[in-house]
């Protein structure tokens, strides 16, 4: 039985030309090959990144991923901004491989699982964490077809009588080390590294977060609380990236790397003892209220060159409303601590938090720029508020008033405004976006991050006269990391 796992390309409004391996899909692939949860050993698994077609073959049809394959199951991973493209991949699969089972999962699919099944857009939707549910689907499909799908937890599907069924959510994988290492051998790691050595050596060392910021979808996708890999397992993945795939920079994708201080210390110690110290540098994410001098020194010694620190806004009243009560002086102290330790800062902020004014947003930008810049890795990384998940929209609506200006999920990227409020209109949000364009900063917002445009990424890959399709954002706001 052949299973294709496909990462759907993001919409052209994302400004996102930098690709990295989709670790969730590679984890599912490894789980299938190992038969970790169900009888799936011997399944022929392939991983395809539709996002790379944007770079290599911009005008390739959605069906390009099927070339040379005869899949029995096609599993597509979709973010909110890639949901429509994911559905196009499903439609192409159904047209060309009508007997294949189509499965959709990811943050984009989970909150609209029932609607997708009701619309007959896909055969099965996996809700939340994917390894256990998807491997159960593969096992059942290969032996009994749809007959036992009702026993699979955490999915939505239409049963043999035509009824839409949503099964109870399955148990979370608590001991993450039970998962085999992601099947990076299925991905073209050299290709990824050529695109971006900074973002492509990615590792996930934990899932979830114990905090409850209203604007974040993490708790709705992963559940409240954080589950972690052991320090030994993390070092094994880092070693693989360095020694087998040639990376010298690692990006830890966790929601909050330093939430468990004891585990963080154990990981730093394990890196020092591994013989890998000095062979790579790494970056991660951290809340400002968790950072202190001892932590910063330890992180820097083990190779941390930058932390992504969520600042979001300096408005204390709004932060309290949104479940993130971090005072300005705490954030300022954290930034100073990292500067003294020689660690760069990627300071994130949210533009268009409902109720925040244009003046307040610009004050946060100016405040951040005045406190960054001493380190070559210091950047300010703004994005627009987007209710990526239906539960986020509900939670935010209970706390602050805003208007959702579009329901087109292609626009839900963080790179363009999709909401407005009494604090700032859409026109005001577009104006601040325009002022942050590299060509128009005029010394005002010099530390604002940017992405290399598509043609620059294609130049790195040696692609001559690449043809692009669709609207190309002119001022992407997520940092380019070489």
N, C-alpha and C positions, 0 to 999 in steps of 0.2 A: 504493500500500500504506500502510495506517495502522498506526502503532506507538504504543501507550500505554505510558508509563513511569510507574509508580505507586510512591509511597513509602508503605509499609504503616504504619498507626498503631501506636504502642507500646501495650503492655498498660496497663491502668488502674492497675497496681501501680507504675508508674514515677513517678507524681506529676508528670509532665512535661507541663504545659499550654503551655509556650512552644515555638513552632515556628520553624524556620528552613528556608530552601530546602535541599533535598537536593542538594548540589553535585555528588556523584558522578553522579546521574541527569541533571542539567543538562549535565554534561560529555559523557555518552554521547549525549544529544540533539544537542548541537552537533557531535559527531563524525559522527553519522549524516547530519545535514544537509549537512555539508561533504564527506562521502565521504572522510574523512581516511585510512582504512585499507582500505576496500572500496567497491564500487560501490553506494552507498546514497543518492546525491544524488537529490532529488525525493521522498524518503519523507516522508509526512505524519506528523510527530512531535508528540505532545502529552505534557505533564507534568501529573500529578495528585497532589496531596498528600492522601492519605487522612487524615493527622493533622489537617488543617484541618476535616474533617467532624466531628471530636470537638467543635470549638468552634462551628461554624456550625449543624450538624445532628446533635446527639448521638445521636439515635435512627435516623439514616439506615441503611438496610441495607447490607451489604457491596457490593452490586451498584450502589450509587449512582454510582460512578465511571464506569460504562458508559453512563450516560444521554447520549443524543445522539451516541454514538460507535459505529463499526462496525469495531473493530480486527481486523487480521490477526495481530498479535503483541501480547501484553501482557507487559511486563517488570516484575516486582515486586522492589523492593529491601527487604530485611529485616534488621534487627538480631536479636540473640538474643531480646530481649524483644518483638519484633514478628513473630517467625516464625509463630506460630499465626495471627495476623491476616493475614499475607501469604498463608498457605495458604488461608484463607477467601476471599480475593480471587481466588486461582487457581480454587478450586472454583466460585465464582460465574461466573467467565469461562467455564469449561467447560460449565456448565449453560446459559448464555444465548448463548454464542458457541462452539459445539462445534467449529467448524472453525478457530478461532484457535489459534495456537501460544502456549503459556504458558511463561514463562521466569522463574526465580527466582534472585536473586543477593544478595550482601552477606555481612556477617560471620555472620549467623544461618544462612545456607544453606550456605556453603562447607564447614564441617566435617562436615555430614551429607548431603552431595550424593548419595552412593550410596544411603543409606537412603531418601531422598525419591524417587529414581527407582524403587527396588525396591517402594516402597509405591504407586507410580503416583499420587503426589501432585501431580506437575507434569511437563511434557514435557521440559524442559531445566533444568539448574542450571549457572550460570556460577560457576566457582571462582576466587576472588581478584579481581584487577583486571578491570574490566568493559569498557572501551572497545573493545579489539581483538576480544575474543571475541564480544561482543554484535553488533558491526557485521558480523562474519563470518556470524553466525547470520542476521541480517536479509538480507544479500546472498544467501546460499544458499537461504533459505526462499522468497524472491521468485522465484528462477529454477529451482530443482531440488527444492524441498521438503526432505525429510529425507535424500535420497540421499547427500549429501556431508558429513553432519554428522561423520562419523568423521575428516574432515580438519581440523576446527575444534579448535584447541588450548585446553585449560583448561575443558572442559565435561564434564558427565555427562548421559547420555540413554539411551533404550532404542532399539536399532536395529530394522530392519525384520523381523528374525527374533525379536525379543522379548528379546534379550540386553542386559543393562546394560553400558554402555560408559563408561569414564572415560578421556578422552584426556589425553596428557601436558600439563603446565602450559605455557602459552605464555610467550614472552619478555616481561619487564617493559618498560614504556615508559621508557627511560632519559632521553631528552631531552624533558622534560615540555612544553617550549614548542611541540612539534609539535601538541599538543592545542589546538583552538580555544577561545576563551573560553567559559565555561559559558553555556548558552542561557537567561539570566535573563529574556529577553522572554517565555518560556513560562510563567513563574511570576507570581503576583500579588504583586509586590514591595511595593506599597502596603499590602496586607493584612498581610504579614509585618512591615513596619516599624511598623504600628499595634500589633501584638501586642507587639513588643519591638525597640526601636531598637538595643538592645545586642547581641542575639544574631543578628539577622537579616541584618546586613550582613556575611556570613561569606565568608571567602576561604581557600582551601587553597593554600599556596605551596610545599609539599613533600609527599612521600609516604614514610612509613616512618621508621625510627629505627635508628641504628647500635648502640644499647645492647641489652641482652638481659635485661630484668627478667622474671622468671619469671611474674609475675601479669598481664602485658600481652599482648594478642592481636595487637599491631601486626605483629610479625615473621612471624606465621603468615598474616596477610592480605596484607601488602605485601612480605614478604621482609625479610631483614636488610640494613641500609644505608638511606641516605636519598637520594632523588632530588629534584631541586629545579627550580623555575621560575627564570628569570632575574629580576634586579631590575626590568628594564624591563617584563617581562610582568606582574609583580605590581603595579607602579604603574599599568599600563593597566587592570587590573581594579579597583583602588581608584578610579581616576578615573571609571570607568563607574558604580560604586556611588554616588559623590558627585554627579556632574554629571547623570547620567541618572535615577537612582533616588532621589536626595535623602537619602542616608545621611550622617550626620556622625560615626558611630562604627563602626569596623571590628573584627571578631573574626577573628583568624587561628587556624585550626583545626589547624595542624600539631602532630604529636606533640612536637617540640622545635624551636622557631623559631630558637634560637641555637646549634644544633649546629655549623654551619659559620660561624665568626666572620667570615671574609672576606666571605662572601656577605651576612651580616647587615649588615656595615658598608656594603657596596655598596648595599643596599636603603635603609638610613637616608640615605645620601648622595643616592640617586635621589629619595627623597621630598622632601628639601630643595630639590633642583634642579627639581622638577616644577611648582612653583607651587601645590601643594596643601597645603603646610605651614601649619598654623593653621586649616585648613578641616575637619579631622577629628581624632579621637583613636582610638587602637587598643589592643588587648590581644592577648596571645599566651601560649604555654606555654614554660617553660624549666626545665632541671635546675638545682638550686641550686649544684652544683659547677662550673658554667660561668660563673657571674655574677661580675663584678668591677666596680670603680668606673668605669673607662673605658667599659665596655660600658653600664652603667646610665646614665651621663651622655648617651651617644650615643642610647640608646633614648628617654630622656625628651625630648631635644631634637627628635626626629623625631615626637613625639606619642604615645608609649607612656604610657598612664595606669595600666596594671595588667599584671602577669605572673602567670600561674597557675604556682605552684611546687609540684612534687610532694615532699611531706615524707614521707607515708605512715605512718611510725612513727619513734620515737626509739630503738628497740631495735636496736643495732648488730649484734648476733648474728643477728637475723632478717634485717636488710637484707643482710648478707653471704650468707646462705643463699639469698636470693631474687635474687641477682645485681645488687643495687643498693647497693654499699658506699659510702654517703655518710655521713660522720660528723656528729654533732650540731653540732660547732663549725663545720663547713663550712656547714651549713644556717643556723645562727645568723648567721654572717658575711654570707651572701647576703641574708637578711632585713634586716639592718642596712644593707647597701649600697643596697638598693632604697628603704628608708625615707629615707636621706639624699638620694637622687636625686629624691625626690618621686614615686616610682612605687608604686602600691598593690599589694598582694599578695593573691591568692586561694590560700591555702595548703590543698592537698588532703591528706587522710589516709585511710587504709583502716582501717575498723572490722572486727574479726574476722579479722585475719591469723592463720592457724593457729599456735597456740602463744602468742599474745599474750593477756594477762589483761585483765580489766575494769579493774583498777587501772592497768595500763600505758597502756591506751587513754585513760583519763581524764587521766592525767599528760600525754600528748601534747596533748590538747585544751587543758588548762590552760596548758601551756608555750607553745603557739601564741598563745593569747589574750593572754598577758602580753607578747608581742613584736609584736603587731599592735594596730591601733586608732588610730594617729596619723594615718592617711590615711583619708579617707571611703570609699575603695574597698577597704580591708582587710577580708577575710572569711576564715572557716575553712570549708572545704567537705569534709565527711566523706562517704564512701560505704562500703558493705559490700563485702568481698571476694566476688567472683563469678568462677567459672571460665567466662568468656564463650565460650571456644573449647575444643573437645575436647583440643587439644594443650596448652593452658594447664593443664587439669586434670591431664594426664599429667605435665607438667613439674613442677608444684607438688607432686604426690604423691610424686615422687622426693626432694623436699627437706624437706617438712614433712608431718605427719600431720593429716588432717582428715576429717570426715564430710560428705558431700553429703546434705543433709536433704530435698531435693526435686529431681525432674528436670523439673518443670513450667517450661518456658522463659518463661512469662509472669512468673514470679517473678525472673527473672535481669535485674534492673534496676539493682542497686546501692542500691536504696532500702529493701530488706527483707533480713534475713539468710537465706541459703540454705545456709550451712555452719556447722559447729560444730567444736570441737577440745578438747583437754585444757585449753587456756588459758581458753576461754570457751564456755559453753553457749549454745544458742539463746535461752534465757530471759534470760541476762545481756545478750546483744546487744539483745534487745527492750527491756530496761530502760534501756540507755544511749541507745537511739533515743528512748524515751519522755521521758527527761530533757532531750533536746535540742529537744523541741517548743516553739515560741514561747510557748505559754501556761504552760509549766511550768519554764522555765529559771530563773526566780527570781534573775536576776543571775549565774547560774553559767556559762552558755555563751552570752553575749550576741552574740558575733561569728559564731555558726554561721549559715550561709546558709540561705535558704529560697526556694521558688518561690511565686509568686502562685497561689492556688487557682483552679480552673477558672472559678468564677463571677466572679472578679475579672477574668480575661482576657476573658470574654464581655462584661463591663461595658465594658471598653475598646473592644470592637468594636461597642458599641451594640446588643447582642443582648438583648432584653427577655425576662424569664421563661424563660431557657434551661432546658431539661430535661436532666438528666444521667443517665447509666446506668452501672451497674457500681460497684464499690467505689472510693471516692475517698480517696486517702491523706491523712492529716491532718498529716503532718510531712515533706514532701518535702525532700530534702537537697542538691539542686543549686541553685546561686545564681540568684536572680532579678536580672537586669541590665536596667535601664531604658534 
